[in-house]
Amino acid sequence: MSRRRPWERVIRVPIARPERVTVERHEPQRPPARAPLLFALGFLGTILVGSLLLTLPIANREGVVTPYITALFTATSAVCVTGLVVVDTKTFWSPFGQAIILLLIQVGGLGFMTSSTILLLLIGRRASLRERILLREAHGVTPLGGILKLTRRVLLMTALIEGLGTLILFIRFAFEFPWDWALWMSVFQAVSAFNNAGFDIIGGFQSLTVYNQDPAVVLTIGFLIILGGISFTVIIDLYREQRFKCLLLDTKMVLVATVALLAIGTFGLLVIEYNNPATLGPMSLPAKLLNAFFSALTPRTAGFNTVDTSQLTQGALFLTIALMYIGAAAGSTGGGIKVNSFAVLTSAVISSIRGRTVATAFGRELPQDHVYRALTVALLAIGLIFTVTLTLAITEGFTLLQLLFEATSAFATVGLSTGITPQLSTVGKLVIVATMYIGRVGPLTIALALAQRDEPMRYRYPEGRVKIG
């Protein structure tokens, strides 16, 4: 044993005891196992409460109990931000009933989880980890941190956009109506437009046809629809970056797909309906462009119309069905299979045509599971629309194109109709109610269910070949 020299020092290093050593594992937070059920029950509970409120005698102008099927249909259409109606919103419902409908639209547009979290924040309660995870899934974002801050921004953004829309519409309507009714109309239309709901209190099932040559009304409603249909996260990303090349891939795909669909829809409807005496025919060229643009915009699940939808030619109806099927962006107030899914599938098709084995977009490779999920949502939507159309063809006496239009409008939570909604039988109305509910809750529930099953494969099967094409 060597002796320690005088100039040497002994440094004692404390060694942690084994029982005090802890190992932390950081795993990605997954949505709770019952998340899809919670979302579905949340929307269902809101619909049932709203339908009960609408049955009260104070909710309609005659002061009698509203038939429950009418109340249920209206509440479902409001919560699912669809806009299909069986009674005229202005002439049938009292101011109390209209206020209930407006509240249901706002709750449905923001989403059940976002609305409930905002309520918790207002009463001073902190959101739990489970609620934050659910919020993350509802907003369609990946990071868990800052989710409450995002929710507050969503609330502020909603208030600002709806407030600005209300102000512009009030300035316009104040020249035509008493100030109190002009203010209520402005609030109702702005909230309905931003949430892509399609409800209106203009009266007579006219929607915006009486203002189809008024750019102030049409463009204001149109831009509210666009802002509500591209999702909150896209708006926030645009505000932060302000340069296209710096935007998130999701934002780029949503914007490009939205512009492309609007351009194709506007040009297609303008060409098809240009000489139709019942729609665009009698209008001037600027008015035709304005109404063609709005008619291509409203199938993004807004439900307003500036021309009589029942008078559209078969080609225009079919093009509108395609636009309704695609719908708005994921995480927005709209429905459909979402432009995100459409953009992913389009990228996969283009990549396949080019001979690539993976889907790419804007210099990025898209995960294979994204393509699978988009394909799952798209095919399930086709199956649902086919089933609903077949059921309505059995129970109702309208043409197949009218029924396909109604079924697609209900699934995509659009609200456009060829005028057959009030004439549906009780069975037909219940089928549309179920379709609106599935269309609003279904895609999100499917996405959550698939996210919970996103497990790495522990083994792989031998490769097999199938003839394609």
Buried (B, 14 or more C-beta within 10 A) or exposed (E): EEEEEEEEEEEEEEEEEEEEEEEEEEEEBBBBEBBBEBBBEBBBEBBBBBBBBBBBEEBBEEEEEBBEBBBBBBBBBBBBBBBBBBBBBBEBBBEBBBBBBBBBBBBBBBBBBBBBBBEBBEEEEEBEEBBBBBBBBBBBBEEEEEBBEBBBBBBEBBEEBBEBBBEBBBEBBBEEBEEEEBBBBBBBBBBBBBBBBBBBBBEEBBBBBEBBBBEEBBBBBBBBBBBBBBBBBBBBBBEEEEEEEEBBEBBBBBBBBBEBBBEBBBEBBBEBBBEBEEBBEEBEEEBBBBBBBBBBBBBBBBBBBBBBBBBBBEEBBBBBBBBBBBBBBBBBBBBBBBBBBBBBBBBBEEBEEEEEEEBBBEEEEBEEEBBEBBBBBBEBBEEBBEEBBEBBBEBBEBEEBBBBBBBBBBBBBBBBBBBBBBEBEEEBBBBBBBBBBBBBBBBBBBBBBBBBEEEEEEEEEEEEEEEEE
